[in-house]
């Protein structure tokens, strides 16, 4: 199935999910690929799509041997605190592991990707709010974020936030002055 047809199929299904009807999926009507006709897109598929766009390590899973995979420890003293550690993968994605080495969240910091695309959420080279949200919504199969402007977001002076909420994950995008992307966070809500 080509990318355009796959995206169209996902967008049809995601429309119901994104409009506060969790667990309800539209029936795909892509006559060109009969194997997908009628196959609903589930929220967990959208969540997995978001998760794997950051990295192959999945939220809620144990992540061992990161150093052997080319990860670098962000704070060498983190193990002493017993709170967990942050690791940066070779692509620049941050991974927060709790004290039991379970992956709890992932993040990309826009300034770490200066001059190169961000694979997470299909952001690409976009940094302005409108284009980042367009790309992220497309990647999340039509889901729409809830946004809070600077002052109401509670993220710091001049920082606005846009959040995509799903049953097991939350994606939060932070924008600074001139509506430029600061970071994108993916974290689990409840148990995965």
Secondary structure, 3 states (H helix, E strand, C coil): CCHHHHHHHHHHHHHHHHCCCCCCCCCCCCCCCHHHCCCCCCHHHHHHHHHHHHCCCCCCCECCCCHHHCCEECCCCHHHHCCCEEEECCCCCEEEECCCCEEEEEEEEHHHHCCCCECHHHCECCCEHHHHHHHHHHHCCCCCCEEECCCCCCCCCCCEEEEEECCCEEEEEEECHHHEEEEEEEEECCCC
